[in-house]
Amino acid sequence: MKLRNLSALAATTALCAPMALAADMANEMTLVSWGGAYQQSQLKAYVEPYLEMNPDVTVVWDESSAEATAKLRAMSEAGNVTWDLVDVVASDAMRLCDEGLAMEIDPDEDLAEAPDGTSASDDFGDLLVSDCFVPQIVYSTTFGYRTDLVGDTAPSSVCDVFDLEAFPGKRALQKRPIDNMEWALFCDGVAKDEIYDVLDTDEGVARALAKLDTIKDSVVWWSAGAETPQLLADGEVVMGSTYNGRLFSAIAEQDQPIGMLWDMQSFDLDGWIVPEGLPEDRKARVMDFLKFATDTQRLADQAKYISYGPARASSAPLVGKHEELGIDMAPHMPTDPANATNVHIYDYEWWADNRDDMDAKFQAWLAQ
């Protein structure tokens, strides 16, 4: 179905490079994302404005980003890639790039420069962690908790998640090893700068899983980012991990009795990859959209709808107030100094190299 918003576009044409001839481009794109508040921010910030400029284009959404690597592998093996642009985390982008399933991007050729003429490669800087990856946002995976269910003293440390005596009740954790293994080792006494060295050993993996064993019977495992906010709202869990933007939506937009636990929030990057081997007409359309959707203004606009930091340096000064609530968005960003006193820096390369092996070990542990 076509997506339209007659009031969404304001003075965008002058900021964008001329669009390629429509005759050379497909008129339908399948965009793959995560659903929920994040996908809605993408829709409002750049999909609707792009469609307003290109009224003959239709966008189809697929909410399979959590399974993107496996599904792109299967599509490639079948010789039938049906996706045009896929939103993935940085480590998955690295894997897909290494496997030849994602197209290499030339930032200064394929992406828009900053308004002051700064090249895209300089504007994105160190966040260009893969030749195939176009970063959109800096986000974090962190914990929310029910303010009315945790007693008189709210949790202040990520290790409170492992303290069933002080904070009884169910927890929600993502059904994957990433973050859970690091939090477990940190709360078992491993220094932050030694976590990946420890995880590199069989003993370290066993140690992390043993720590997770202490709360395993009290865990509700989630796959979609919207699940934890709903579990918290329903009172089915006392605390749970999810993406900071999901918690912002539940707290600020839905007025749920939920608090944020920023301690050891896990910084990560999220962005686009273009599947390798698209027909030329589909490739032309998606590259046209990609250049528009990742320019300075569009990434700043996304922060009007969700509390994720834009990946371009030139976008940061343009972040203002929430589009509907009118509140200042900067204090709700994971990068705000008040929220970033103890941050876990996610190691993209380690997980790109070890993800399949760790997934197998984690799933075997879950099945025990």
Stockholm file with secondary structure:
# STOCKHOLM 1.0

chainA/1-368         MKLRNLSALAATTALCAPMALAADMANEMTLVSWGGAYQQSQLKAYVEPYLEMNPDVTVVWDESSAEATAKLRAMSEAGNVTWDLVDVVASDAMRLCDEGLAMEIDPDEDLAEAPDGTSASDDFGDLLVSDCFVPQIVYSTTFGYRTDLVGDTAPSSVCDVFDLEAFPGKRALQKRPIDNMEWALFCDGVAKDEIYDVLDTDEGVARALAKLDTIKDSVVWWSAGAETPQLLADGEVVMGSTYNGRLFSAIAEQDQPIGMLWDMQSFDLDGWIVPEGLPEDRKARVMDFLKFATDTQRLADQAKYISYGPARASSAPLVGKHEELGIDMAPHMPTDPANATNVHIYDYEWWADNRDDMDAKFQAWLAQ
#=GR chainA/1-368 SS CCCCCTTSCSSCGGGSCCCCCGGGSCSEEEEECCCHHHHHHHIIIIIHHHHHHCTTCEEEEECCGGGHHHHHHHHHHHTCCCCSEEEEEHHHHHHHHHTTCBCCCCHHHHSCCCTTSCCHHHHHGGGCCSTTCEEEEEEEEEEEEETTTSCSSCCCSGGGGGCTTTSCSCEEEESSSTTHHHHHHHTTTCCGGGHHHHHTSHHHHHHHHHHHHTTGGGEEEESSTTHHHHHHHTTSCSEEEEEHHHHHIIIIITCCSEEEEEEEEEEEEEEEECBTTCCHHHHHHHHHHHHHHTSHHHHHHHTTTSSCEESSGGGGGGCCBCTTTCCBSGGGSTTSGGGCSSEEECCHHHHHHHHHHHHHHHHHHHHC
#=GC SS_cons         CCCCCTTSCSSCGGGSCCCCCGGGSCSEEEEECCCHHHHHHHIIIIIHHHHHHCTTCEEEEECCGGGHHHHHHHHHHHTCCCCSEEEEEHHHHHHHHHTTCBCCCCHHHHSCCCTTSCCHHHHHGGGCCSTTCEEEEEEEEEEEEETTTSCSSCCCSGGGGGCTTTSCSCEEEESSSTTHHHHHHHTTTCCGGGHHHHHTSHHHHHHHHHHHHTTGGGEEEESSTTHHHHHHHTTSCSEEEEEHHHHHIIIIITCCSEEEEEEEEEEEEEEEECBTTCCHHHHHHHHHHHHHHTSHHHHHHHTTTSSCEESSGGGGGGCCBCTTTCCBSGGGSTTSGGGCSSEEECCHHHHHHHHHHHHHHHHHHHHC
//
